[in-house]
C-alpha cells in the first residue's frame, strides 16, 4: 500500500506530459506505474488495466494523495481542471481533500434534511390506515405539484413565499382546490419535520389559503327545469348509444348519487336481498359510508345490467380498459348526444331530485342525508349514514315511481304516496 501511495515521489515515475493518445496506448504491467502530467498530477495504471488520475501534494508537512477521477469516465481535460482548482485552493492555505470531504458531508446533510426526504418519512407514517386509492392520490399530487418546487430544498430553509409560489403555480393552471390541498399536505410535512427535529417552524401555517389563493367559485351545474323532465326521461329511454351507458344514466336519475360515485360502483357494494347499495367511505366526498336504498325499479335495472357487465367487478366498465370504470365524461357525452349539451349534467339529477322532493314536502334532513350533504364528524359518521333509513327508503321508492309515471305519461305527475 505504501508503495502505491508514494511511488509518484520516486524516480520510477515516467517523466512525460499526458495526452489522450498516451493514455489510450498505456498498457497494464505486472506492477502499477505512473505517468506524470505536471504539477504533481499523474495517471496511475493498475495491473488490472485501470487508469486513475491522481495528484500528490503536501499540506502542513504531510504527504497527501487526491483522486481526480477514473479514465475515461473523467477526461484528461476534466482531470486537469479539477487539478487546477485544487491547486488554487492549496495556494490559499486550504487542504483540498478536507474541503472535498466537508462539501460531501454538507451535500449529504442537504439530502438527508431535504423536504423530499422528510415528505417521504411523513408519507410512510401518515398512510397507515388510509385507503390505497387515497394514498396513491396524495403521492401523485406530491410528485407532480409539490416536490418539483420544494423537494430539493433543505426543509429548515424553506420560507413562506416559496410555499405560496408552489400553491399559486397549481392555481394558475385552473386547479384551485388542488392548490389548497397541496398547502394542507405541505403543512403536514412541516409538522412531521418539527416533531422529529428537522425544522423549527411551519411556514405553511403563517398564512391562510384565502390570503394567497383566489376565492372558490361556486359551481352551478347545468340542469333542466322540472317541466322539462318528461322529455329528458323519454330521451334517456330511447338513447341510441350503448345499453350500459343508458342504464348508467337511468341509475343516476333513480339514485341521484354523484357521478364519480356512480361510475366507480362495484357489484360487491350491492345487497340485493336488503335492496341497498353501500358505498364505502373512500369513494365518498364526505369520506363516510353512504347507504342508497334501492327502489324496485333500480333492482330491475341492476338485474338487466348484470347480464351485460356482471362478469366485471365494475357495473360500468370502461370501453377501452374494462379493468377500470368508465370515464367520468361518458354520462355528460351521452346527455350531449341526447340534445342536452349545456342544459343538463349528471350532477343535475341531484339538483332536480332535491328541488322536487322539497317541493313535495319531504323532510329536509332525509333529503340532505340521501344527497350525502349532511355534516359528518368522527363521532357521528358511523351513525348518521344509516339515520332515517326507513323513511329514506320510502322516499326513494316514491321518487322512482314518480320518474316512471312521468316518463310514461309525458307530464310531470304528482307523487301518489305523499311526503315522508
N, C-alpha and C positions, 0 to 999 in steps of 0.2 A: 504493500500500500504506500509506504514511504517513497519507494522508487517511482511509483506512478505520480504521486503528488508533487514531487520536486525534480523530476527529470528535466523539466524545462530550464532549470538553473545550471544544468550540466553541459559539458561541451558536446554531448551527443545530439543536441538539438540541431536539426538541419537549418542552416542559415540561408534562407531564401524567402522572398515575399510570396505570399499565396496568390493564386489565381484560380478561376473556376476550372480551367483545364488541368492545372496541377492537382487540384483536389480530386477531380474525377479520375486522374491517372494514378493517384496514390493507392497502392495495394497493401493489404494486410501482411504482416510479417509474424515471425514466431513470437516476437515481443512487441509491445506497444511502442510507438515512437511519435515524435512531434515534428511538425513543420512550422517554423516561425513565420510571423507576418509582420511584426514590428511593434514596438511599444509594449512588449510583454504578451501580446496576443499570439496564439498559435493554434494549429489544428492537431488534435490528438487522434491518432489512428490506432484502433484496437486490433488484436489478433482476429477478432470475430468480424472485422470489417467496418465497425462503427467509426464515424468521423464526427468528432465533437470539437466545437470551438471553445477555447479556454483563454483565461487571462490571469497571469501571475503578477501579483503586486505585493507591496509591503505596506502595512498600516501599523503605526506605533511600534515599529521594530519587529513585527510579526509577519511571516510569510503567509499569504492567502491565495487561494485559487478560486476563481469565479467562473461559473458556467455561463456561456453566452448563447448556447443553443446547439442543436444537432443538425448536421447537414444531411440531406438537402431541405429538411423542414425549415431551417433558417438559412437563408442565402449568405454568401460571403459579404455582400453589401450590408445586409441587416446586422450581421455579427459585428462588422466594423463600426456601424452606427451605435450599437449598444456599447461597444468598447470605448468609443469616443465620449459618450455620455457618462460612462463610469469614471473615466479618467478626469473629466471636468469636476465630477463630484469629489474625487480623491484630492484634487488640487485645492478644493475648498476646505479640506480637513474633515471630510465626511467619509466614513467607511461604506463603500457601495454595497457590499454584501449585507451589512447590518441594515442599511436603508431599504434594501430589497425585502429583507425579512420583515421589517416594520410595515412596509407597504402591503405585503401579503397578509399580514395579521390584520391590518386595517380593512383590507378587502373582505377577509373572512368575517370580520365584525359587521361590516355593512350587510353582507348576505345573511348572516345569522340574525340580524336585527332589522332586516328589511320588512316592509309592510307585507310583501308577498309571503314570507315565511310565517309571520305572526298570523296572517289571514289563514294559512293552511292549518296552523295549530288551533285557531278558533274553530274552523270548519270541522275538524276532527272531533272536537269537544261538542260543538253545537248540534251536529247531525244525529247524535244518539236519540233515538225515539221518533225521529222525523220520518215522514214518508219518503221513499226513494225518489218519487216524482218531484217533491218539493226540494229535496237536497240537490237533485240534478239541475233544477231551475236556478237555484241560488249559485251553484258552481258556474253555470253558464253565464249568468249575469256578471259574476266576479271576473271571469276570464275575458269577457267581451268589453265590459264597461268600466271596471274599477282598476284591475291590475295593469292594463296598458299605461295608465297615468300615474298610479301611486305605487305599483308593485316594487320597483327597484329602489325606491326612496327609503332611507332609514326611518322607521316609524316614529322615532323620537324627534325627528327634524321636520316632519310634515306640519304645515301651518294651515289655518282655516281657508285662506284664499285658494290653496291647491285643491282642497276638498270641494270648494264652491265651483272651481273651474271644471272639475270632473263631473259634477252634477249638471251644470249648465250645458256641457257638451252633449249629454244624454238628452236633455230637454230640447236642445236645438234641432234634434232630428225628429221631434214630434212625439217624444216618449216621456211626458211629464211624470206619469205615475211611476215609471221605472226609475226615473231620476230620484224621486222621493224615496223609493225603496232602497236605492243604492246608498243614499245618505244614512238610512237606518242600518244597513249592513256594515258600512264603514264605521259607524258609531259602535257597533257591537265588537268589531275587531279591536278598536282602540280600548274598549273596556277590558277585553281579554288581555291586551298588552299591559294595561295599568295593573291589573290583578297579578300578573306574573313578572312585573318589574322591567318590562321592555320600554316603557314610556311613562311619563308622569302626568300627561294631560290628554284630554279628548277634544280635539278641535272641531269634531263633528257636532258637539253639543253647545258650542259657543255662539251658535246662531240657530234660528228656526228655518225649516224649509220654506216657509212663506216669505222669509227675508230675502231669499235669493231666487226662488222659483216663481213662475207665473201662477196666478190663481187658476185652480182647476175649472175647466168649462163644463158646465152641466150638459150632459148629452140627452137630447130629446130624440128618442128612437122613433123613426117614422112608423106610423100605423094608421090604418083606415079608421073611419068613424064606424060606430056600431051599426048605422043604417047600411053600410057597405058590406057588412059581414056575410049576408046570404050569398052575394055574388062571389066573394072570396072563397067561401066554403065550396061552392059549386066548381070554381076554377081548380081548387085542390083535388076535388073528386075526379075530374076529367083530365088531370095533368098528364101530358104525353111523355114525360121523362121516365126514369126508371121507377119500378114499383117500390124499391127500397127508399128512394128519396121521397116519393109521395107519402109513404107511410110515416116517414120521419116528420114531415110537415104536419100530418094529421095527429101524430102523437104529441107534438109540441102544442098544438091547439088544445088537445084534451088535457094536458098536464101543466101547461104554461111554465115549464122549467126554463132555465137559461140555456142558450144554445150549446155552450160547452158542456153543460151537464147532460144534455140530450145525446150529443154525438159521441160522448165517451162512455155511454151506458153499456154495461156488460150483462150478459144473461144471468150471471151469478148474483146480481143485485136484486133479482125479481123473485118474489114468493107468490106463486100463482094461487096456492090454496088460501093464503091470507089476503090475497088481492092487494098487494102493496109492493112498492118499489123503494128500497132502502138505498139511498145514495150516500156513500161514505164521506166522511168529513174532508178527506184530502182532495175531493173533487168539487167541494162546495166553496163558494165565495166567502161564506161566513165561517168556514173551517169547522163546522159541526155537522154531525149526521143529519140527514133530512129524509122524512118519510113522505112519499107520494101515494095516497090511497088510489087504487086503480078502479075506474068505473067498469061496467060491463062492456062498454064499447072499447075501452082501452085493452081489456083482456082479449076481446075478439080480434082486435088489430094485432096484438102480440102473437096470438096463435097463428095468424096468417104470416106474420113476419118471420116466425120460427122456421117455416118451410123454405124461406129464402136465405136466411143467414144463421140458422140455428147451429150450424157446424162451426161457426166462428165464435170467439169469445165476445166480440162486439156485436151489438144489434145492428149497427150501421157501419160495416167495414168500408175502408177506402177502396176506390176503384183500382188504383194503381198498386197499392200495397195493402192487401186485406189483413195484414198483421197490425195495422194501425187503423184508427177510426176515420170516418170520412172527414173531409175538410170542413172547417167552420164557415166556409163560403158557399157550401153546397146548397143550404136552405135559402140563402139570400139569392143565389143564382136561379134557383127554382122559382122563387117568387117573381124574379125579374122576367123569366120566360112566361110566367102566367100573365104578365102585363102590369105588375105592381112595382116596377122599378121606382125607387124614391118615395113610394107610398106605403110600403109595408116591409118590415123586417121580422126575423124570428123573434127578436125581443118584443116586437109589437104585440104578440099574443098575450104577453104578461100584462101590458097596459090595458088591452081590451078586457081581459078577464077581470082585472082589478076594478075598472070603471063600471062594467056591467054588474058584477057581483055587489059592489057597493050600492049601486042604484036599486038593486033588488032587495036591499036591506039586510044582506048577510053581515054577520058580526065582523067588525073591522079587525079584531085580534085574530080571528080564524083566517081571514084573507091574508093578512100580513105573515102569519106563520106559514101558510101554504106557499106564499111567494118567497119564503125564506128571507124576509126583510127584518124580522123581529130581532132586537138586540140580543146578543148572546154573551155570556161570560163563563168563566171556568166552572163556577158553581152550578149555574142553571142550565148549561148546554145539554147535558145528558137528559134532563127532564123536559126542557122546552120543545125539543124536536118531536116528541110524542104527545105534546099537550093538545087537548081538544081534538083528539084523533077521530072520535066518532062523529062529532058534528062536521069535521072537515071531510070525512068520508061521504057523508050525506051531501055536502056542498059540491064535492067533485062529481058525484053521480048526477046531481041536478044540472050541473054545468054541461056534462056530456049529453044528457037528454036534451038540453036547450040547444046545443050545437046541432044535434041530429035533426031535431024538428025544424030548426031554422034552415038547415041545408035542404031538407026535403020540401019544406013549404015555400021557400023562396022569399020569406019575410022574417023580420026579427020578431019571434014569438015570445010571449011571456013565460016565466017559469011556472010549472004546474004545482010544484011541491011547496012553494013559499020559501021564505028565508029561513036559514038555520040560526 
